[in-house]
């Protein structure tokens, strides 16, 4: 092909070009090159791939749903400037899962925060305060099983969460626990 004139290089040009680009990336931000990348650079690359690469295994849950990356974050330095370094045991999280990746909608979140910020979570509003069911259960000390049993017996969500376990005669097993729940409920009412 070289002799015929249809090709300009035997392949060395592509290799040299790749080396030049890698060197440029190293010089530009120092986050990638020589087979080593920082955590933030890998997170940034994964974010771009999920949203822009139709062959990525998670594309259907991100780019396929219309989740985009803002133009500013197409440049790694801007992403790093806006988000800063990843704190230990945190990962990139979108605050509103229906919106894309942008400065105002992203944070470094713990695994617990991320688990409570998923589309499939059950949300419960009590007196105008909206939390995931997991948050309400943790706050009130009610078990998931008890909550659903109470709902199936006709209680509304508020009472299912804020009623202390009762004896067979209907009296609270633990009066102090009922007082704690009543106090918590009144704080919600006043906020």
Backbone as JSON, one array per atom type, in Angstrom:
{
  "sequence": "XXXXXXXXXXXXXXXXXXXXXXXXXXXXXXXXXXXXXXXXXXXXXXXXXXXXXXXXXXXXXXXXXXXXXXXXXXXXXXXXXXXXXXXXXXXXXXXXXXXXXXXXXXXXXXXXXXXXXXXXXXXXXXXXXXXXXXXXXXXXXXXXXXXXXXXXXXXXXXXXXXXXXXXXXXXXXXXXXXXXXXXXXXXXXXX",
  "N": [[0.82, -1.19, 0.0], [1.99, 1.21, 0.73], [3.76, 1.6, -1.35], [2.05, 1.96, -3.52], [0.85, 4.31, -2.87], [-1.47, 4.8, -1.49], [-1.48, 4.82, 1.23], [-0.12, 6.64, 3.93], [1.54, 5.92, 5.94], [3.24, 3.27, 7.65], [2.17, 2.48, 9.98], [3.55, 3.33, 12.09], [3.21, 6.04, 12.41], [0.68, 6.29, 13.64], [1.2, 5.11, 16.13], [3.16, 6.87, 17.09], [1.6, 9.19, 17.19], [-0.27, 8.48, 19.14], [1.44, 8.29, 21.37], [2.23, 10.94, 21.54], [-0.2, 12.22, 22.11], [-0.79, 11.05, 24.61], [1.36, 12.03, 26.08], [0.73, 14.7, 25.98], [-1.63, 14.74, 27.47], [-0.57, 14.02, 29.98], [1.05, 16.2, 30.45], [-0.83, 18.24, 30.46], [-2.7, 17.85, 32.64], [-1.65, 16.0, 34.39], [-2.9, 13.72, 35.38], [-3.18, 11.34, 34.09], [-1.53, 8.76, 32.31], [1.33, 6.79, 31.3], [0.12, 4.37, 31.94], [-1.03, 4.75, 34.39], [-3.6, 6.14, 36.34], [-5.41, 8.68, 38.13], [-7.85, 8.34, 40.78], [-9.96, 10.18, 40.51], [-9.75, 10.8, 37.78], [-10.38, 8.34, 36.61], [-13.03, 8.05, 37.5], [-14.21, 10.24, 36.23], [-13.81, 9.51, 33.54], [-15.36, 7.17, 33.46], [-17.89, 8.22, 33.96], [-18.28, 9.8, 31.65], [-18.25, 7.77, 29.73], [-20.47, 6.13, 30.44], [-22.53, 7.85, 29.8], [-22.16, 8.63, 27.15], [-21.21, 6.62, 25.45], [-22.6, 4.34, 23.47], [-22.13, 1.63, 23.47], [-21.41, 0.99, 26.01], [-21.98, -0.97, 28.93], [-23.75, 0.07, 30.84], [-25.01, 2.12, 29.56], [-27.75, 2.23, 28.8], [-29.02, 2.89, 31.18], [-28.15, 5.42, 31.67], [-27.0, 7.44, 29.47], [-28.87, 6.48, 27.62], [-31.24, 7.08, 28.9], [-31.29, 9.74, 28.71], [-29.53, 11.06, 30.34], [-27.01, 13.33, 30.66], [-23.71, 14.79, 30.25], [-22.56, 17.86, 31.32], [-21.36, 20.47, 29.13], [-19.12, 21.79, 30.13], [-17.89, 19.89, 31.75], [-16.8, 18.12, 29.97], [-14.21, 18.5, 29.73], [-11.55, 17.41, 31.6], [-10.1, 18.88, 33.56], [-11.9, 20.9, 34.33], [-13.96, 19.42, 35.5], [-12.55, 18.37, 37.71], [-11.85, 20.74, 39.0], [-14.37, 21.74, 39.73], [-15.48, 19.66, 41.32], [-13.47, 18.84, 43.04], [-11.04, 16.86, 44.89], [-11.75, 13.39, 45.44], [-13.21, 12.55, 48.46], [-12.25, 10.16, 51.02], [-13.83, 6.95, 50.79], [-16.06, 7.76, 49.31], [-18.22, 8.39, 46.49], [-19.06, 9.51, 43.15], [-22.12, 11.17, 42.85], [-25.36, 11.85, 41.61], [-27.54, 14.31, 42.62], [-30.22, 14.81, 41.92], [-31.67, 12.32, 40.28], [-32.85, 12.41, 37.8], [-31.72, 14.35, 36.37], [-28.76, 15.5, 34.61], [-25.13, 15.13, 34.72], [-23.64, 17.68, 36.32], [-22.25, 20.59, 37.85], [-24.0, 21.69, 39.88], [-25.62, 19.57, 40.45], [-24.26, 17.43, 41.43], [-22.34, 15.49, 43.79], [-19.92, 14.29, 46.2], [-20.61, 11.31, 47.57], [-21.5, 9.11, 50.31], [-21.72, 5.49, 50.5], [-24.11, 4.82, 51.72], [-25.61, 7.18, 51.4], [-25.8, 7.17, 48.62], [-27.25, 4.8, 48.21], [-29.68, 5.56, 49.2], [-30.49, 7.3, 47.35], [-31.67, 6.42, 44.95], [-33.53, 5.54, 42.0], [-35.43, 3.51, 42.45], [-36.26, 3.63, 45.09], [-38.58, 3.72, 47.85], [-40.54, 6.42, 48.61], [-41.67, 8.41, 51.3], [-43.93, 10.71, 52.58], [-44.32, 12.62, 55.4], [-46.27, 14.76, 57.08], [-45.48, 16.79, 55.33], [-42.75, 16.43, 55.13], [-40.42, 14.82, 53.22], [-38.94, 11.73, 52.87], [-36.84, 8.85, 52.28], [-38.17, 5.55, 52.68], [-36.39, 3.93, 54.08], [-34.91, 5.85, 55.52], [-36.92, 6.91, 57.21], [-37.58, 4.6, 58.66], [-35.19, 4.1, 60.0], [-35.01, 6.42, 61.54], [-37.31, 6.28, 63.17], [-37.16, 3.78, 64.3], [-38.79, 1.73, 63.64], [-39.46, -1.47, 62.25], [-39.09, -2.76, 58.9], [-40.79, -4.88, 58.31], [-42.78, -4.61, 60.31], [-43.79, -2.09, 59.58], [-44.97, -2.61, 57.02], [-46.83, -4.57, 57.74], [-48.51, -3.1, 59.37], [-49.5, -1.27, 57.5], [-50.94, -3.03, 55.86], [-52.92, -3.7, 57.59], [-54.49, -1.53, 57.6], [-53.57, 0.91, 58.61], [-52.39, 4.29, 58.12], [-49.46, 5.66, 56.47], [-48.08, 7.46, 58.18], [-48.98, 6.8, 60.82], [-48.21, 4.13, 60.82], [-45.51, 4.38, 60.95], [-45.04, 5.98, 63.24], [-46.1, 4.83, 65.54], [-45.62, 3.25, 68.53], [-44.58, -0.1, 69.28], [-47.13, -2.3, 70.38], [-48.81, -3.81, 73.21], [-50.95, -6.72, 73.57], [-53.31, -5.66, 74.53], [-53.39, -3.2, 73.41], [-52.02, -1.11, 74.57], [-48.98, 0.84, 74.6], [-45.92, -0.99, 74.47], [-43.64, 0.1, 75.44], [-43.63, 2.93, 77.12], [-41.9, 5.14, 77.14], [-40.76, 4.96, 74.63], [-42.97, 5.53, 72.97], [-43.38, 8.17, 73.74], [-40.99, 9.3, 72.79], [-41.37, 8.97, 70.02], [-43.71, 10.5, 69.68], [-42.7, 13.03, 70.33], [-40.82, 13.36, 68.29], [-42.55, 13.4, 66.09], [-44.02, 15.72, 66.68], [-42.01, 17.59, 66.39], [-41.64, 17.48, 63.66], [-44.06, 18.5, 62.86], [-43.87, 21.15, 63.73], [-41.85, 22.12, 62.14]],
  "CA": [[0.0, 0.0, 0.0], [2.87, 2.36, 0.75], [4.33, 1.77, -2.69], [1.0, 2.42, -4.42], [0.56, 5.69, -2.52], [-2.77, 4.93, -0.84], [-1.26, 4.94, 2.66], [0.96, 7.56, 4.23], [2.38, 5.41, 7.02], [3.19, 1.82, 7.87], [1.55, 2.28, 11.28], [4.38, 4.03, 13.08], [2.63, 7.37, 12.63], [-0.4, 6.15, 14.62], [1.85, 4.85, 17.43], [3.76, 8.13, 17.52], [0.51, 10.11, 17.51], [-0.78, 8.05, 20.44], [2.41, 8.7, 22.39], [2.17, 12.4, 21.65], [-1.44, 12.57, 22.82], [-0.64, 10.65, 26.02], [2.28, 12.99, 26.7], [-0.01, 15.95, 26.12], [-2.52, 14.59, 28.63], [0.24, 14.06, 31.19], [1.5, 17.58, 30.64], [-1.96, 19.13, 30.69], [-3.25, 17.8, 34.0], [-0.89, 15.09, 35.23], [-3.78, 12.73, 36.0], [-3.19, 10.1, 33.32], [-0.35, 8.49, 31.5], [2.18, 5.69, 31.73], [-0.71, 3.3, 32.47], [-1.52, 5.08, 35.73], [-4.55, 7.25, 36.39], [-5.92, 8.95, 39.47], [-9.23, 7.92, 41.02], [-10.86, 11.18, 39.92], [-9.7, 10.67, 36.33], [-11.15, 7.13, 36.26], [-14.45, 8.35, 37.74], [-14.59, 11.15, 35.15], [-13.89, 8.72, 32.31], [-16.52, 6.27, 33.56], [-19.08, 9.06, 33.82], [-18.41, 10.12, 30.23], [-18.55, 6.56, 28.98], [-21.86, 5.72, 30.72], [-23.48, 8.8, 29.2], [-21.91, 8.95, 25.74], [-20.8, 5.46, 24.67], [-23.76, 3.45, 23.34], [-21.72, 0.25, 23.71], [-21.15, 0.78, 27.44], [-23.01, -1.85, 29.48], [-24.73, 0.84, 31.62], [-25.52, 3.24, 28.77], [-29.22, 2.27, 28.81], [-29.46, 3.53, 32.43], [-27.61, 6.78, 31.74], [-27.2, 8.13, 28.2], [-30.11, 6.0, 27.03], [-32.35, 7.74, 29.6], [-31.16, 11.18, 28.53], [-28.59, 11.62, 31.3], [-25.9, 13.9, 29.9], [-22.62, 15.45, 30.97], [-22.55, 19.26, 30.86], [-20.25, 20.79, 28.24], [-17.95, 22.18, 30.94], [-17.24, 18.7, 32.29], [-16.16, 17.33, 28.92], [-12.78, 18.74, 29.98], [-11.27, 16.86, 32.92], [-9.68, 19.92, 34.52], [-13.09, 21.59, 34.82], [-14.6, 18.48, 36.42], [-11.75, 18.32, 38.94], [-11.96, 22.06, 39.64], [-15.71, 21.87, 40.32], [-15.78, 18.61, 42.32], [-12.37, 18.63, 43.98], [-10.6, 15.46, 45.06], [-12.73, 12.5, 46.06], [-12.92, 12.19, 49.85], [-12.23, 8.7, 51.23], [-15.08, 6.2, 50.88], [-17.15, 8.49, 48.65], [-18.26, 8.24, 45.04], [-19.81, 10.55, 42.46], [-23.56, 10.95, 42.97], [-26.24, 12.92, 41.13], [-28.54, 14.61, 43.64], [-31.49, 14.53, 41.26], [-31.33, 11.27, 39.32], [-33.45, 12.66, 36.48], [-30.88, 15.36, 35.7], [-27.43, 15.03, 34.2], [-23.93, 15.44, 35.5], [-23.25, 19.09, 36.29], [-21.77, 21.04, 39.16], [-25.08, 21.91, 40.84], [-26.39, 18.35, 40.67], [-23.37, 16.33, 41.81], [-21.65, 15.56, 45.08], [-19.24, 13.07, 46.62], [-21.56, 10.74, 48.54], [-21.19, 7.81, 50.91], [-22.51, 4.38, 49.95], [-25.45, 4.92, 52.31], [-26.3, 8.29, 50.72], [-26.1, 6.72, 47.26], [-28.32, 3.8, 48.27], [-30.94, 6.27, 49.48], [-30.75, 8.23, 46.26], [-31.87, 5.63, 43.74], [-34.87, 5.66, 41.44], [-36.35, 2.5, 42.93], [-36.59, 3.78, 46.51], [-39.94, 4.12, 48.24], [-40.53, 7.72, 49.28], [-42.81, 8.61, 52.18], [-44.05, 12.08, 53.08], [-45.03, 12.74, 56.67], [-46.46, 16.17, 57.42], [-44.73, 17.64, 54.4], [-41.33, 16.07, 55.1], [-40.28, 13.67, 52.32], [-37.73, 10.95, 53.07], [-36.99, 7.46, 51.84], [-38.68, 4.68, 53.73], [-35.24, 3.5, 54.89], [-34.6, 6.93, 56.46], [-37.97, 6.95, 58.23], [-37.46, 3.42, 59.52], [-34.03, 4.32, 60.86], [-35.34, 7.51, 62.45], [-38.35, 5.89, 64.13], [-36.87, 2.49, 64.91], [-39.79, 0.76, 63.17], [-38.9, -2.41, 61.28], [-39.76, -2.8, 57.59], [-41.87, -5.86, 58.42], [-43.85, -3.99, 61.1], [-44.37, -1.02, 58.77], [-45.85, -3.17, 55.99], [-47.95, -5.25, 58.41], [-49.43, -2.05, 59.81], [-50.19, -0.76, 56.3], [-51.91, -4.02, 55.39], [-54.05, -3.74, 58.54], [-55.31, -0.34, 57.41], [-52.96, 2.14, 59.11], [-51.75, 5.12, 57.12], [-48.0, 5.61, 56.59], [-47.63, 8.2, 59.37], [-49.23, 5.99, 62.01], [-47.42, 2.91, 60.73], [-44.14, 4.73, 61.35], [-44.92, 6.69, 64.51], [-46.79, 4.15, 66.63], [-44.74, 2.29, 69.21], [-45.11, -1.47, 69.36], [-48.15, -2.37, 71.43], [-49.18, -5.09, 73.84], [-52.2, -7.23, 73.02], [-54.44, -4.82, 74.94], [-53.33, -1.92, 72.69], [-51.14, -0.16, 75.26], [-47.6, 0.75, 74.14], [-45.03, -1.85, 75.25], [-42.66, 0.97, 76.09], [-44.2, 4.28, 77.16], [-40.84, 6.09, 76.78], [-40.61, 4.9, 73.17], [-44.08, 6.26, 72.39], [-43.12, 9.58, 73.99], [-39.95, 9.7, 71.85], [-41.98, 9.07, 68.7], [-44.61, 11.67, 69.7], [-41.85, 14.22, 70.3], [-40.28, 13.43, 66.93], [-43.66, 13.79, 65.23], [-44.34, 17.12, 66.93], [-40.94, 18.4, 65.78], [-41.96, 17.56, 62.23], [-45.24, 19.38, 62.72], [-43.48, 22.54, 63.95], [-40.84, 22.58, 61.18]],
  "C": [[0.87, 1.26, 0.0], [3.4, 2.65, -0.65], [3.32, 2.34, -3.66], [0.64, 3.87, -4.13], [-0.79, 5.89, -1.85], [-2.64, 5.11, 0.67], [-0.06, 5.84, 2.9], [1.92, 7.02, 5.28], [2.21, 3.9, 7.13], [2.52, 1.5, 9.2], [2.31, 3.0, 12.37], [3.79, 5.4, 13.42], [1.55, 7.32, 13.71], [0.18, 5.93, 16.02], [2.45, 6.14, 17.96], [2.7, 9.14, 17.93], [-0.09, 9.77, 18.88], [0.14, 8.46, 21.57], [2.36, 10.21, 22.62], [0.93, 12.83, 22.42], [-1.34, 12.21, 24.3], [0.28, 11.62, 26.74], [1.58, 14.32, 26.92], [-0.95, 15.88, 27.32], [-1.74, 14.67, 29.93], [0.67, 15.49, 31.49], [0.34, 18.49, 31.04], [-2.46, 19.07, 32.13], [-2.55, 16.8, 34.91], [-1.69, 13.97, 35.86], [-3.79, 11.39, 35.27], [-1.9, 9.97, 32.55], [0.47, 7.38, 32.11], [1.37, 4.56, 32.37], [-1.26, 3.57, 33.85], [-2.49, 6.26, 35.64], [-5.0, 7.46, 37.83], [-7.36, 8.48, 39.57], [-10.2, 8.89, 40.35], [-10.9, 11.06, 38.4], [-10.49, 9.44, 35.87], [-12.65, 7.37, 36.44], [-14.98, 9.23, 36.62], [-14.77, 10.38, 33.84], [-15.08, 7.78, 32.31], [-17.82, 7.03, 33.38], [-19.32, 9.38, 32.34], [-18.85, 8.9, 29.43], [-19.99, 6.1, 29.2], [-22.87, 6.59, 29.97], [-23.33, 8.95, 27.69], [-21.59, 7.75, 24.85], [-21.95, 4.45, 24.61], [-23.4, 1.98, 23.56], [-21.39, -0.03, 25.17], [-22.29, -0.01, 28.05], [-24.07, -1.11, 30.3], [-25.33, 2.01, 30.84], [-27.03, 3.36, 28.84], [-29.76, 2.97, 30.06], [-28.99, 4.98, 32.56], [-27.9, 7.52, 30.43], [-28.5, 7.74, 27.52], [-31.35, 6.59, 27.66], [-32.28, 9.25, 29.44], [-30.25, 11.84, 29.54], [-27.36, 12.08, 30.52], [-24.83, 14.44, 30.84], [-22.58, 16.87, 30.43], [-21.29, 19.51, 30.03], [-18.97, 21.11, 29.02], [-17.17, 20.95, 31.41], [-16.7, 17.75, 31.22], [-14.65, 17.49, 29.01], [-12.49, 18.33, 31.43], [-10.92, 17.93, 33.95], [-10.87, 20.66, 35.12], [-13.86, 20.71, 35.82], [-13.87, 18.49, 37.76], [-11.84, 19.64, 39.71], [-13.3, 22.21, 40.36], [-15.95, 20.89, 41.47], [-14.69, 18.47, 43.38], [-12.0, 17.16, 44.04], [-11.68, 14.65, 45.78], [-12.32, 12.23, 47.51], [-12.93, 10.67, 50.01], [-13.64, 8.13, 51.37], [-16.28, 6.96, 50.33], [-17.08, 8.22, 47.16], [-19.15, 9.33, 44.46], [-21.29, 10.22, 42.46], [-24.3, 12.15, 42.38], [-27.34, 13.11, 42.17], [-29.94, 14.34, 43.12], [-31.19, 13.55, 40.13], [-31.95, 11.46, 37.94], [-32.65, 13.69, 35.69], [-29.5, 14.79, 35.43], [-26.34, 15.39, 35.17], [-23.55, 16.89, 35.27], [-22.95, 19.51, 37.72], [-22.87, 21.11, 40.22], [-25.82, 20.63, 41.23], [-25.52, 17.17, 41.12], [-22.69, 16.58, 43.14], [-20.85, 14.27, 45.25], [-20.08, 12.5, 47.75], [-21.05, 9.41, 49.1], [-22.05, 6.74, 50.25], [-23.95, 4.44, 50.47], [-26.26, 6.03, 51.64], [-26.69, 7.87, 49.31], [-27.25, 5.72, 47.25], [-29.67, 4.46, 48.49], [-31.31, 7.25, 48.38], [-30.86, 7.47, 44.94], [-33.33, 5.73, 43.3], [-35.87, 4.7, 42.05], [-36.77, 2.63, 44.39], [-38.05, 4.16, 46.72], [-39.81, 5.41, 49.03], [-41.82, 7.87, 50.09], [-42.78, 10.05, 52.67], [-44.88, 12.05, 54.36], [-45.05, 14.21, 57.03], [-45.56, 17.09, 56.6], [-43.24, 17.36, 54.33], [-41.19, 14.77, 54.31], [-38.93, 13.02, 52.55], [-37.95, 9.57, 52.47], [-37.53, 6.66, 53.01], [-37.54, 4.24, 54.65], [-34.88, 4.58, 55.92], [-35.63, 7.01, 57.58], [-37.85, 5.78, 59.19], [-36.29, 3.57, 60.49], [-34.35, 5.37, 61.93], [-36.32, 7.07, 63.55], [-38.05, 4.59, 64.86], [-37.89, 1.41, 64.54], [-39.12, -0.19, 62.19], [-39.71, -2.36, 59.99], [-40.97, -3.73, 57.67], [-43.06, -5.26, 59.18], [-44.56, -2.92, 60.29], [-45.37, -1.59, 57.76], [-47.02, -3.94, 56.6], [-48.99, -4.22, 58.86], [-50.19, -1.47, 58.62], [-51.27, -1.75, 55.85], [-53.11, -4.15, 56.34], [-54.87, -2.46, 58.5], [-54.73, 0.96, 57.96], [-52.42, 2.96, 57.95], [-50.24, 5.11, 57.39], [-47.5, 6.32, 57.85], [-47.81, 7.36, 60.63], [-48.41, 4.7, 62.0], [-45.98, 3.17, 61.17], [-44.06, 5.21, 62.79], [-45.74, 6.09, 65.65], [-45.82, 3.15, 67.23], [-45.39, 0.92, 69.21], [-46.02, -1.58, 70.56], [-48.29, -3.77, 71.99], [-50.49, -5.55, 73.21], [-53.39, -6.37, 73.4], [-54.4, -3.43, 74.28], [-52.45, -0.88, 73.35], [-49.72, -0.29, 74.7], [-46.77, -0.15, 75.05], [-44.07, -0.99, 76.06], [-43.17, 2.4, 76.0], [-43.16, 5.33, 76.74], [-40.64, 6.12, 75.27], [-41.73, 5.66, 72.48], [-43.89, 7.76, 72.58], [-42.04, 10.12, 73.05], [-40.53, 9.9, 70.45], [-42.93, 10.26, 68.62], [-43.82, 12.97, 69.61], [-41.28, 14.44, 68.9], [-41.35, 13.91, 65.95], [-44.02, 15.25, 65.44], [-43.26, 18.05, 66.39], [-41.17, 18.53, 64.29], [-43.11, 18.54, 61.98], [-44.83, 20.84, 62.83], [-42.47, 23.04, 62.92], [-41.44, 22.97, 59.86]]
}
